[in-house]
Amino acid sequence: MLVFALVALAFRNSSDDGEPAGSQASIEEPEASSSVPAEEPSEAETDEEDADPSASPSPSESPSPSASPSEGEGDDEGSGGGSGGGSADAPAPERPEDHCRPQDVVVTFDFAEKEREVYGGGAKPEFKVTVVNVAEQTCTVDVGPEAFELRLDSGDDRIYSSADCAKGNSKEERQLSQGRPHEYTISWDLERSFTDCRDGGAKAQPGWYKANLRGDHVGSVDQLVFQLKA
């Protein structure tokens, strides 16, 4: 009986020693499984964050291809629209009666009375035009009302042009020596003009006006702004 009791006690102790090992494994398994879900959301969030920045540049990039054709079109217009290329190929004048080339002439445009920008009581605005030949050869320039057009506008309203129905021979050719300025004055009689030569006798109203000088030899001159008062 004593031997049987010792054998039974030894068997019971061996079974008790195995139980803690099983309980320890059951605690470690949840810790291992909990780490897996924690990694999966982080990867999904990273994908979403990476997707948002990649989508945002597409609207800002879409206008850029459309801008490049417009720039190309502007370059084409600038290269073919100007008359400077054709005038540069014109032969240089060799005699005084030969016409000056546009690049041989410098033109200035200003008020006849310096810095007078207000006219009232029926005063007529007057403008001074100065033409200078900068070439070595004396040459001829047409300074008539069509070749050197005075254009007056009020806002978008075309008021007057010296080229409208110019009477008689509108050409006024002048032989210009090098460096000797030719000056003349254009006066406006305060009446409107029309391309169809109608005789309306319409007087200009008080307000602000813009004066521009146009022509093949004019080049780039300043626009003059003045005011008419009653």
Buried (B, 14 or more C-beta within 10 A) or exposed (E): EEEEEEEEEEEEEEEEEEEEEEEEEEEEEEEEEEEEEEEEEEEEEEEEEEEEEEEEEEEEEEEEEEEEEEEEEEEEEEEEEEEEEEBEEEEEBEEEEBBBBBBBBBBBBBBBEEEEEEBEEEEEBBBBBEBBBEBEBBBBBBBBBBBBBBBBBBEEEBBBBBBBBBEEEBEBBBBBEEEEEBEBEBEBEBEBBBEEEEEEEEEBEEEEBBBBBBBBBBBEBEEBEBEBEE
